[in-house]
């Protein structure tokens, strides 16, 4: 690990956020690893810990009953992420850094600790894998090496989960990853009665682009559109590819009019972009449908359906435009019109 990166807190937090794993809660791969730590090191407690700006979150634990997070200021793991190697405490009561720590003076009565940093491939420590005992003890070098190997497996799991959430072509979230974010935002915005808007995006006449210029040109268009969307996003926004030429954008803390303005910026950017493929210039446009969050009595599925209805309206009335929908508004196809809805509406 590059020691210069230890002090770059902003970049470290950005590395943590890229994984989108900051929610407390256990997952099976991490639980298996803490089980191994408990058995191999011979400790009553073990954890996979993530260190955010002010909080320590546990992704998996053994022996830390009922504890899912702590203040960062109380976290032994906060000291681990400042290291390039294993960090050990043999008797916390005799260590001035920890003697008054509430996790030492009270439950779970930590006495000894061995932690190794969880270091990302780009060199940032986002958390730690730790072994904890309620009795003083000396951890040896071999145990530190075992923990280091297990920590590498934890980071590999982070990477695999990230790959599963990310579309290989465009870098957007996959359909599954995006829908998970929509569910999370629907609950958050409903709980605090905050505005939030979902925008469905569909590439106009995409089949014609593939038929006329070939699939490599179609792929280049999709990448260009994804780049335009992501370049116009805020850090809090979420962008996903739902399949084929269908994308979506989640805009937290954004009302319908603000979403319309944001969508129009993206639409204009895409309309003015020329994609060069093998000496050929290809242009594309998109239709976009925005739906504000429905009432808390509805569901996230309703929200997605309303964005699709608004998108269908944009395509009905000429494409290359933004339409803003309202909950439970029926949109009927004109007599004789073809059904040009996105595939996931059928």
C-alpha positions in Angstrom: 0.0 0.0 0.0 1.1 3.5 -0.8 1.7 5.2 2.6 0.8 8.6 1.0 -2.8 7.4 0.7 -3.2 6.9 4.4 -3.9 10.6 5.0 -6.2 11.1 2.0 -9.5 10.8 3.8 -11.6 12.2 1.0 -10.3 9.6 -1.5 -10.6 6.8 1.1 -14.3 7.6 1.6 -14.8 7.8 -2.1 -13.3 4.3 -2.4 -15.7 3.0 0.3 -18.7 4.5 -1.4 -17.8 3.0 -4.7 -18.6 -0.4 -3.2 -22.1 0.7 -2.1 -21.8 -1.6 1.0 -22.1 1.0 3.8 -25.5 -0.3 5.0 -25.2 -2.3 8.2 -26.1 -5.9 8.0 -24.6 -9.3 7.5 -24.1 -11.2 4.2 -23.1 -14.8 3.9 -19.6 -14.6 2.3 -18.4 -12.2 5.1 -20.1 -14.3 7.8 -18.1 -17.3 6.6 -14.9 -15.3 6.9 -15.6 -14.2 10.5 -16.4 -17.8 11.4 -13.0 -18.7 10.1 -11.3 -16.0 12.1 -13.1 -17.1 15.3 -12.1 -20.7 14.8 -8.5 -20.3 13.4 -7.4 -17.5 15.7 -9.4 -18.9 18.7 -11.3 -15.8 19.8 -14.8 -15.3 21.0 -15.4 -12.3 18.8 -14.6 -11.4 15.2 -15.9 -8.9 12.7 -15.8 -7.4 9.2 -15.8 -3.6 9.9 -16.2 -0.6 7.6 -15.1 2.8 8.7 -17.2 5.7 7.3 -16.8 9.4 8.0 -18.2 9.2 11.5 -19.4 5.6 11.9 -18.0 2.1 12.1 -20.4 -0.4 10.4 -20.2 -4.1 10.8 -20.9 -6.3 7.7 -20.6 -9.5 9.7 -19.8 -10.4 13.3 -19.4 -13.2 15.7 -19.8 -12.7 19.4 -20.8 -9.0 19.2 -24.4 -9.6 19.9 -26.8 -6.8 18.9 -24.0 -4.4 17.7 -24.3 -3.3 14.1 -22.4 0.0 14.3 -20.5 2.3 16.7 -19.2 5.8 16.6 -15.9 6.0 14.7 -14.3 7.6 17.7 -14.8 4.4 19.7 -13.6 2.0 17.0 -10.4 0.0 17.4 -10.6 -0.4 13.7 -10.2 3.3 13.2 -6.6 2.8 14.3 -6.2 -0.2 12.0 -7.1 1.7 8.9 -4.2 4.1 9.7 -1.8 1.1 9.3 -0.2 -0.7 6.4 0.1 -4.0 8.4 -1.7 -5.7 11.3 -2.6 -3.7 14.4 -2.6 -5.5 17.7 -3.6 -4.5 21.3 -2.6 -7.1 24.0 -4.5 -5.5 26.9 -6.8 -2.6 26.2 -7.1 -1.7 29.9 -3.4 -0.9 30.0 -3.4 1.1 26.7 -4.1 4.8 27.2 -5.7 4.9 23.8 -8.4 2.4 24.8 -8.6 2.3 28.6 -11.6 4.6 28.8 -13.3 3.2 25.6 -16.9 2.3 26.3 -16.4 -1.0 24.5 -13.6 -1.8 27.0 -15.2 -0.5 30.2 -18.6 -2.0 29.2 -20.0 -4.6 26.9 -18.4 -6.4 25.0 -15.5 -5.9 27.4 -12.7 -5.9 24.8 -9.3 -6.8 26.3 -7.2 -7.8 23.2 -7.6 -7.0 19.5 -6.0 -7.9 16.2 -7.0 -6.1 13.1 -5.8 -6.0 9.5 -6.9 -3.3 7.1 -9.2 -4.0 4.2 -7.2 -2.4 1.4 -8.8 -1.8 -2.0 -6.9 -2.5 -5.2 -6.3 1.2 -5.6 -4.7 1.3 -2.2 -7.3 2.7 0.3 -8.2 1.2 3.7 -12.0 1.1 3.9 -12.3 -1.0 7.0 -10.8 -3.9 8.8 -11.0 -7.6 9.6 -10.6 -8.1 13.3 -10.2 -10.7 16.0 -11.3 -9.7 19.5 -10.9 -11.4 22.9 -12.3 -10.6 26.3 -9.1 -11.7 27.9 -5.6 -10.2 27.5 -3.4 -12.0 25.0 -0.5 -11.6 22.7 -1.2 -12.2 19.0 1.8 -13.6 17.0 3.1 -12.9 13.6 1.6 -16.0 12.0 -1.8 -15.1 13.2 -1.4 -11.6 11.6 -0.4 -13.3 8.3 -3.5 -15.5 8.4 -5.7 -12.4 9.1 -4.1 -10.6 6.2 -4.9 -13.5 3.8 -8.5 -13.6 5.0 -8.8 -9.8 4.6 -7.7 -10.1 1.0 -10.6 -12.5 0.5 -13.0 -9.9 2.0 -11.8 -7.3 -0.5 -12.2 -9.8 -3.3 -15.8 -10.3 -2.3 -16.3 -6.5 -2.3 -14.9 -6.4 -5.9 -17.1 -9.3 -7.0 -20.2 -7.7 -5.6 -19.3 -4.4 -7.3 -18.9 -6.3 -10.7 -22.3 -7.9 -10.2 -23.8 -4.5 -9.7 -22.1 -2.8 -12.6 -22.9 -3.1 -16.3 -19.8 -4.2 -18.1 -20.4 -2.0 -21.3 -21.5 1.3 -19.8 -20.4 1.3 -16.2 -24.0 1.9 -15.0 -25.6 -0.1 -12.3 -27.2 -3.3 -13.5 -31.0 -3.6 -13.4 -30.8 -5.5 -10.1 -28.4 -3.1 -8.5 -30.5 -0.1 -9.7 -33.8 -1.5 -8.5 -32.2 -2.1 -5.1 -31.3 1.6 -4.9 -34.8 2.6 -5.9 -36.3 0.5 -3.1 -33.9 2.1 -0.6 -34.6 5.6 -1.8 -38.4 5.0 -1.8 -38.3 4.0 1.8 -36.0 6.9 2.8 -37.9 9.6 1.0 -41.2 8.2 2.3 -40.0 8.1 5.9 -38.8 11.7 5.9 -41.4 13.0 3.4 -38.7 14.2 1.0 -39.0 14.8 -2.8 -37.4 12.3 -5.1 -37.8 11.7 -8.8 -37.2 8.7 -11.1 -36.4 9.2 -14.8 -36.8 6.4 -17.3 -34.6 6.8 -20.5 -35.0 5.0 -23.8 -32.8 5.4 -26.9 -34.9 6.5 -29.9 -34.9 4.1 -32.9 -32.0 2.1 -31.5 -32.8 -0.9 -33.7 -32.3 1.3 -36.7 -28.9 2.4 -35.5 -27.8 -1.2 -35.1 -29.3 -2.2 -38.5 -27.7 0.7 -40.3 -24.3 1.0 -38.7 -23.8 -2.3 -37.0 -23.7 -3.5 -33.3 -20.3 -1.9 -32.5 -21.8 1.5 -33.4 -24.8 0.7 -31.3 -22.5 -0.2 -28.4 -20.6 3.1 -28.9 -23.9 5.0 -28.8 -24.9 3.3 -25.5 -21.6 4.2 -24.0 -21.9 7.8 -25.2 -25.4 8.1 -23.7 -24.3 6.6 -20.4 -21.3 9.0 -20.2 -23.6 12.0 -20.9 -25.9 10.9 -18.1 -23.2 10.3 -15.6 -21.4 13.5 -16.4 -24.5 15.4 -15.5 -25.2 13.6 -12.3 -24.7 14.7 -8.7 -22.8 12.5 -6.3 -26.2 11.5 -4.7 -27.8 10.5 -8.0 -28.0 6.9 -9.2 -27.8 5.7 -12.8 -28.6 2.3 -14.1 -29.0 0.3 -17.3 -32.2 -1.7 -17.2 -31.5 -3.7 -20.3 -30.7 -3.2 -24.0 -31.2 0.5 -24.8 -33.1 1.2 -21.6 -31.6 3.3 -18.8 -32.9 5.1 -15.7 -31.8 7.8 -13.4 -32.7 8.2 -9.7 -32.7 11.8 -8.4 -33.0 12.1 -4.6 -34.0 15.4 -3.0 -35.4 16.5 -6.4 -38.9 17.6 -7.3 -40.6 17.1 -10.6 -39.6 20.5 -12.1 -36.0 20.2 -11.0 -36.0 16.7 -12.5 -37.4 18.0 -15.8 -34.6 20.6 -16.0 -31.9 17.9 -15.2 -33.4 15.6 -17.8 -33.5 18.3 -20.4 -29.8 19.1 -19.9 -29.0 15.4 -20.4 -31.3 15.2 -23.5 -29.6 18.2 -25.1 -26.2 16.9 -24.4 -27.0 13.6 -26.1 -28.7 15.3 -29.0 -25.6 17.3 -29.7 -23.1 14.5 -29.3 -21.5 12.9 -32.4 -20.3 9.4 -31.9 -17.4 8.5 -34.2 -17.3 4.8 -35.2 -14.8 3.6 -37.9 -14.9 7.0 -39.6 -18.7 7.1 -39.5 -20.6 9.8 -37.6 -23.5 8.5 -35.6 -26.1 10.6 -33.8 -28.8 9.5 -31.4 -31.5 11.0 -29.2 -33.4 9.7 -26.2 -36.9 10.0 -24.8 -37.2 10.5 -21.1 -40.1 10.0 -18.6 -39.9 11.5 -15.1 -42.1 10.5 -12.2 -42.0 12.1 -8.7 -42.2 9.7 -5.8 -45.7 8.5 -5.3 -47.4 8.5 -1.9 -46.0 6.3 0.9 -49.1 4.1 0.5 -47.8 3.0 -2.9 -44.8 0.9 -3.7 -41.4 1.3 -5.4 -42.9 -0.8 -8.3 -45.6 1.8 -8.7 -42.9 4.5 -9.0 -41.1 2.5 -11.7 -44.4 2.0 -13.6 -45.2 5.7 -13.5 -41.8 6.6 -14.9 -42.4 4.1 -17.7 -45.8 5.6 -18.4 -44.2 9.1 -18.7 -41.6 7.7 -21.0 -44.3 6.1 -23.2 -45.9 9.6 -23.4 -42.6 11.2 -24.5 -42.3 8.6 -27.3 -46.0 9.0 -28.3 -45.6 12.7 -28.8 -42.5 12.6 -31.1 -39.5 11.3 -29.1 -36.4 13.3 -28.2 -38.3 14.9 -25.4 -39.0 14.8 -21.7 -42.4 14.1 -20.2 -43.3 14.3 -16.5 -45.9 12.0 -15.2 -48.3 11.9 -12.3 -49.3 8.8 -10.3 -52.1 6.6 -11.5 -52.7 8.6 -14.7 -53.7 6.2 -17.5 -52.2 6.7 -20.9 -54.1 5.1 -23.8 -52.5 4.3 -27.2 -54.2 6.1 -30.0 -56.3 3.9 -32.3 -54.1 2.0 -34.7 -50.9 3.1 -33.0 -48.1 0.5 -32.5 -47.2 -0.4 -28.9 -43.8 1.3 -28.5 -43.5 0.9 -24.8 -40.2 -0.3 -23.3 -39.9 -4.0 -23.0 -40.4 -4.2 -19.2 -43.9 -2.6 -19.6 -45.2 -5.5 -21.6 
